[in-house]
Amino acid sequence: MTEPQPLVRNMVAGDLNYVMATGLRTWRQLDNSLLPDEDWFAAYRPVMERLLASKDTQVKVLCSSDMPDEILGYVIGDETALWQIYVRKSLRGLGLSKVLKQAVGVDKKTPLAWALPVQERVKLKHPLKSRQLRDHPAMSTVKK
């Protein structure tokens, strides 16, 4: 008997609820906004919907070859950015995110922008340093 292999496939309609729910939860965890959850989700759900509906966006789902309907992870990306990558906690550290990134053609130079609204795509000076996107107070405004 052969062991099940990781399988990457295109997202299908039945995957949408899982991708939306985990994607928005992940974005919320990354965001330091003081907005209450209900307002935050109301603001960002349309952003995720537009991203997933875009013809330029690729959504690839990771599953097992013996259970192709069970989502183990997914990636959302396009030619400008890696918007979201998700792997179940119990499977992290096994190199599966690398498999997902290869599936959408992103590499180490692709900006990581999964916490940015779609309309705010930017090229980062150092793509792996998301701190560049945070607002920093000017030194002169810091009280002593």
ZATI-108694 format. One line per field, with one value per atom (N, C-alpha, C): x, y, z; atom name; residue in one letter. Coordinates in steps of 0.001 Angstrom, whole numbers, padded with zeros to 6 digits. Each point is the difference from the previous one (the first is absolute). Layout:
N
u	X  ...
v	Y  ...
w	Z  ...
atomo	CA  ...
residuo	A  ...
This chain:
144
u	000840  -000840  000887  -000289  000796  -000551  000911  -000386  -000605  -001037  -000605  001028  -000096  000909  -000732  000737  -000638  -000425  -001175  -000552  -000402  000417  -000397  -000964  -001141  -001025  -000554  -000746  -000680  -001133  -000295  -001123  -001293  -000935  -001329  -001016  -001228  -001040  -000183  000124  -000163  001092  001107  001115  -000163  -000895  -000074  -000238  -000950  -000293  001208  000716  001176  001094  000252  001040  -000371  -001262  -000435  000155  -000481  000016  001419  000839  001367  000823  -000250  000732  -000283  -001274  -000357  000492  -000099  000509  001500  000731  001444  000320  -000683  000222  -000275  -001068  -000361  001097  000567  001069  001244  000230  001171  -000201  -001244  -000318  -000064  000647  -000008  -001065  -001002  -001051  -000777  -000438  -000816  -001491  -000339  -001404  -000585  -001244  -000656  -000104  -000007  -000033  -001123  -001196  -001127  000249  000603  000306  001157  001001  001157  -000420  -000753  -000425  -000921  -000849  -000875  000823  001118  000856  000849  000507  000950  -000616  -001233  -000642  -000092  -000443  -000042  001383  001025  001365  000371  -000266  000296  -000853  -001268  -000879  000514  000424  000546  001287  000839  001253  -000271  -000896  -000298  -000722  -000734  -000751  000848  001140  000842  000513  -000045  000495  001518  000690  001450  000461  -000910  000340  -000035  001035  000039  -000235  -000891  -000216  000226  001023  000340  -000226  -000573  -000343  000887  000496  000800  -000897  000046  -000770  000826  -000553  000665  -000531  000853  -000419  -001136  -000108  -001084  -001274  000070  -001174  000043  -000283  000144  -000996  -001035  -000967  000367  000980  000421  001151  -000232  000997  001035  001263  001107  000698  -000181  000600  -000388  000392  -000274  000920  000053  000770  -000823  000079  -000644  001105  000170  001066  -000312  000751  -000048  001402  000141  001348  000634  -000786  000556  000291  -000689  000172  -000512  000522  -000530  -000960  -001294  -001011  -000303  000042  -000342  000621  000548  000430  -000413  -000616  -000537  000255  000505  000170  -000514  -000754  -000515  001146  -000273  001040  000693  -000751  000585  000948  -000029  000833  001116  000105  001020  001386  000999  001373  000382  -000884  000272  000352  000126  000346  -001188  -001216  -001182  -000247  000400  -000174  000873  001145  000883  -000681  -000657  -000745  -001093  -000716  -001070  000538  001095  000582  000439  000576  000417  -001208  -001133  -001210  -000532  000242  -000446  001158  001188  001144  000612  -000095  000654  001342  000895  001319  000368  001254  000433  -000087  -000050  -000059  -001429  -000986  -001393  -000398  -000561  -000397  -001055  000152  -000992  -000986  -001206  -000934  -001356  -000065  -001303  -000791  000598  -000755  -000342  000223  -000304  -001296  -000817  -001165  000442  -000833  000335  000404  -000706  000282  001294  000652  001220  001239  000042  001181  001189  001075  001199  001205  001045  001255  000822  000387  000773  001484  000713  001443  000627  -000442  000451  -001255  -000355  -001276  -000287  000993  -000250  -000144  000092  -000086  -001294  -001080  -001299  -000073  000973  -000006  000011  000478  000034  -001396  -001020  -001353  -000695  000596  -000620  000297  -000944  000227  000923  001009  000928  -000065  -000151  -000055  001347  -000069  001245  000682  001306  000756  -000355  -000303  -000281  -001343  -000880  -001285  000010  001095  000078  000240  -000843  000141  001120  000742  001111  -000420
v	-001179  001179  001245  000941  001219  001051  000819  001061  001159  000661  001129  001104  000646  001072  001343  001090  001311  000279  000565  000326  001465  000751  001405  000092  000617  000148  001412  000381  001294  -000010  001165  000120  -000254  -000687  -000214  000692  000119  000730  -000517  -001301  -000571  000395  000555  000421  001436  000749  001447  000361  -000633  000352  -000214  -001103  -000282  001044  000307  000974  001387  000400  001302  000068  -001026  000018  000007  -000916  -000055  001188  000453  001154  001265  000260  001192  -000100  -001181  -000165  000259  -000490  000211  001475  000675  001438  000746  -000372  000681  -000174  -001191  -000250  000824  000283  000772  001503  000430  001423  000475  001100  000558  001069  -000002  001004  -000051  001154  000081  -000123  -000190  -000175  -001226  000082  -001206  -001038  -001267  -001071  000162  000342  000101  001071  001118  001048  -000411  -000635  -000424  -001009  -001025  -001017  000597  000954  000658  000774  000559  000769  -000895  -001098  -000821  -001161  -000400  -001065  000384  001229  000374  000007  000325  -000018  -001430  -000950  -001405  -000505  000405  -000423  000505  001268  000555  -000722  -000276  -000697  -001380  -000748  -001344  000005  001070  000080  000509  000583  000572  -001086  000297  -000962  -000155  000953  -000067  -000824  -000279  -000707  -001508  -000657  -001460  -000486  -000959  -000628  -001495  -000499  -001420  -000620  -001200  -000702  -001232  -000208  -001178  -001034  -001207  -001093  -001273  -001074  -001293  -000730  -000769  -000704  -000983  -000488  -000938  000674  001308  000749  001406  000142  001301  001069  -000363  000998  000600  -000575  000515  000985  001255  001055  -000055  -000130  -000002  001357  000766  001320  000618  001249  000677  001205  000511  001204  000888  001308  000992  000918  000087  000837  000467  000967  000454  000434  000607  000353  001119  000718  001111  -000326  -001004  -000241  -001372  -000448  -001165  000551  -000217  000630  -000812  -001310  -000828  -001374  -000535  -001394  -000591  -001163  -000612  -001501  -000545  -001438  -000319  -001068  -000400  -000091  000423  000028  -001347  -001079  -001323  -000430  000695  -000361  001004  001022  001022  -000555  000518  -000445  -001181  -000409  -001144  000425  001297  000483  000142  -000072  000078  001409  001020  001364  000229  -000630  000104  -000614  -001130  -000648  000937  000654  000919  001221  000562  001170  -000344  -001159  -000422  -000150  -000403  -000213  001284  001141  001276  000806  -000576  000635  001161  000005  001061  -000500  000938  -000349  000947  -000042  000821  001497  000389  001418  000523  -000883  000422  000648  001211  000666  -000792  -000030  -000618  001092  -000088  001107  -000471  -001105  -000545  000851  000973  000838  001356  000159  001273  -000079  001044  000025  -000058  -000580  -000200  001304  001085  001253  000660  -000549  000609  -000827  -000630  -000783  000939  -000368  000821  -000897  000551  -000736  000394  -000981  000259  000068  000847  000085  -001341  -000574  -001309  -000855  -000842  -000707  -000808  -000477  -000841  000788  001303  000824  000809  -000580  000658  001224  000203  001170  001298  -000040  001211  000561  -000841  000408  000650  -000086  000575  001488  000739  001420  000147  000817  000252  001488  000344  001420  000682  001241  000763  000157  000023  000093  001269  001071  001267  -000022  -000965  -000035  -000888  -000683  -000880  000847  -000199  000792  -000571  000871  -000421  -000033
w	000000  000000  000000  -000891  -000076  000947  000500  000919  -000796  000537  -000707  -000245  -001145  -000380  000037  000260  -000073  -001437  -000144  -001305  000013  -001002  -000118  -001166  000258  -001030  000039  -001033  -000009  001021  000559  000917  -000769  000629  -000574  000901  -000479  000733  001427  000209  001335  000982  -000488  000863  000493  -000620  000238  001457  000666  001400  000908  -000192  000816  -000251  -001259  -000341  000538  -000153  000527  001514  000696  001466  000551  -000471  000526  -000471  -001222  -000524  000795  000251  000774  001438  000602  001377  000062  -001002  -000033  -000164  -000926  -000184  001295  000691  001243  001050  000086  000961  -000317  -001283  -000410  000173  000048  000048  001448  000265  001353  000175  -000856  000030  001310  000435  001208  -000303  -001274  -000370  000690  000436  000520  -001119  000363  -000993  -001010  000442  -000937  -001058  000369  -000977  -000900  000592  -000784  -001070  000390  -000962  -001068  000381  -000979  -001029  000429  -000910  -000892  000530  -000752  -000778  000321  -000779  -001476  -000343  -001426  -000662  000761  -000544  -000394  000894  -000286  -001166  -000041  -001094  -001345  -000056  -001255  -000394  000973  -000274  -000597  000613  -000478  -001342  -000294  -001253  -001165  000276  -001052  -000947  -001286  -000995  000077  000611  000123  001207  000918  001224  -000224  000485  000000  001421  000156  001296  -000187  000658  -000077  001372  000003  001228  000134  001200  000304  000671  -000510  000584  -000116  000485  -000090  -001226  -000652  -001213  000264  001241  000291  000510  000355  000443  -000598  -001297  -000665  000440  000771  000460  001353  000691  001302  -000190  000368  -000191  001123  -000397  000962  000029  -001063  -000105  -001324  -000185  -001262  -000142  -001203  -000282  -000921  000250  -000854  -000484  -001302  -000544  -001401  -000433  -001382  -000380  -001153  -000459  000812  000798  000766  001454  000550  001436  000415  001127  000692  001042  -000210  000853  001245  -000115  001147  -000194  001043  -000019  001341  -000069  001202  -000049  001084  000171  001407  000114  001318  001003  001226  001036  000169  -000033  000226  -001121  -001134  -001153  -000275  000823  -000222  000293  -000715  000191  -000874  -000898  -000869  -001430  -000250  -001334  -000937  000533  -000854  -000541  000748  -000507  -001234  -000031  -001172  -001229  000197  -001085  -000514  000929  -000388  -000743  000492  -000672  -001413  -000181  -001341  -000918  000552  -000798  -000630  000646  -000574  -000589  000021  -000651  000743  001326  000768  000495  000227  000504  001138  000429  001133  -000280  -001271  -000344  -000080  000050  -000074  001316  -000044  001248  000763  001301  000869  000386  -000497  000186  000477  000721  000328  000982  000645  000926  -000594  -001291  -000646  -000784  000033  -000880  -001459  -000851  -001402  -000687  000279  -000687  000456  001022  000523  -000295  -001162  -000377  -000131  000619  -000060  -000194  -000575  -000082  001207  000761  001206  -000325  000736  -000165  000365  001093  000449  000183  -000985  000021  001258  000692  001159  001296  -000067  001200  -000024  000506  -000044  000904  000882  000886  -000789  -001251  -000812  -000231  000143  -000303  001183  001180  001189  000079  000552  000230  001207  -000147  001091  000340  001272  000362  -000253  -000403  -000192  001359  -000002  001253  000758  -000716  000679  000745  -000308  000683  001237  000225  001176  001233  001004  001244  000837  000630  000855  001442
atomo	N  CA  C  N  CA  C  N  CA  C  N  CA  C  N  CA  C  N  CA  C  N  CA  C  N  CA  C  N  CA  C  N  CA  C  N  CA  C  N  CA  C  N  CA  C  N  CA  C  N  CA  C  N  CA  C  N  CA  C  N  CA  C  N  CA  C  N  CA  C  N  CA  C  N  CA  C  N  CA  C  N  CA  C  N  CA  C  N  CA  C  N  CA  C  N  CA  C  N  CA  C  N  CA  C  N  CA  C  N  CA  C  N  CA  C  N  CA  C  N  CA  C  N  CA  C  N  CA  C  N  CA  C  N  CA  C  N  CA  C  N  CA  C  N  CA  C  N  CA  C  N  CA  C  N  CA  C  N  CA  C  N  CA  C  N  CA  C  N  CA  C  N  CA  C  N  CA  C  N  CA  C  N  CA  C  N  CA  C  N  CA  C  N  CA  C  N  CA  C  N  CA  C  N  CA  C  N  CA  C  N  CA  C  N  CA  C  N  CA  C  N  CA  C  N  CA  C  N  CA  C  N  CA  C  N  CA  C  N  CA  C  N  CA  C  N  CA  C  N  CA  C  N  CA  C  N  CA  C  N  CA  C  N  CA  C  N  CA  C  N  CA  C  N  CA  C  N  CA  C  N  CA  C  N  CA  C  N  CA  C  N  CA  C  N  CA  C  N  CA  C  N  CA  C  N  CA  C  N  CA  C  N  CA  C  N  CA  C  N  CA  C  N  CA  C  N  CA  C  N  CA  C  N  CA  C  N  CA  C  N  CA  C  N  CA  C  N  CA  C  N  CA  C  N  CA  C  N  CA  C  N  CA  C  N  CA  C  N  CA  C  N  CA  C  N  CA  C  N  CA  C  N  CA  C  N  CA  C  N  CA  C  N  CA  C  N  CA  C  N  CA  C  N  CA  C  N  CA  C  N  CA  C  N  CA  C  N  CA  C  N  CA  C  N  CA  C  N  CA  C  N  CA  C  N  CA  C  N  CA  C  N  CA  C  N  CA  C  N  CA  C  N  CA  C  N  CA  C  N  CA  C  N  CA  C  N  CA  C  N  CA  C  N  CA  C  N  CA  C  N  CA  C  N  CA  C  N  CA  C  N  CA  C  N  CA  C  N  CA  C  N  CA  C
residuo	M  M  M  T  T  T  E  E  E  P  P  P  Q  Q  Q  P  P  P  L  L  L  V  V  V  R  R  R  N  N  N  M  M  M  V  V  V  A  A  A  G  G  G  D  D  D  L  L  L  N  N  N  Y  Y  Y  V  V  V  M  M  M  A  A  A  T  T  T  G  G  G  L  L  L  R  R  R  T  T  T  W  W  W  R  R  R  Q  Q  Q  L  L  L  D  D  D  N  N  N  S  S  S  L  L  L  L  L  L  P  P  P  D  D  D  E  E  E  D  D  D  W  W  W  F  F  F  A  A  A  A  A  A  Y  Y  Y  R  R  R  P  P  P  V  V  V  M  M  M  E  E  E  R  R  R  L  L  L  L  L  L  A  A  A  S  S  S  K  K  K  D  D  D  T  T  T  Q  Q  Q  V  V  V  K  K  K  V  V  V  L  L  L  C  C  C  S  S  S  S  S  S  D  D  D  M  M  M  P  P  P  D  D  D  E  E  E  I  I  I  L  L  L  G  G  G  Y  Y  Y  V  V  V  I  I  I  G  G  G  D  D  D  E  E  E  T  T  T  A  A  A  L  L  L  W  W  W  Q  Q  Q  I  I  I  Y  Y  Y  V  V  V  R  R  R  K  K  K  S  S  S  L  L  L  R  R  R  G  G  G  L  L  L  G  G  G  L  L  L  S  S  S  K  K  K  V  V  V  L  L  L  K  K  K  Q  Q  Q  A  A  A  V  V  V  G  G  G  V  V  V  D  D  D  K  K  K  K  K  K  T  T  T  P  P  P  L  L  L  A  A  A  W  W  W  A  A  A  L  L  L  P  P  P  V  V  V  Q  Q  Q  E  E  E  R  R  R  V  V  V  K  K  K  L  L  L  K  K  K  H  H  H  P  P  P  L  L  L  K  K  K  S  S  S  R  R  R  Q  Q  Q  L  L  L  R  R  R  D  D  D  H  H  H  P  P  P  A  A  A  M  M  M  S  S  S  T  T  T  V  V  V  K  K  K  K  K  K
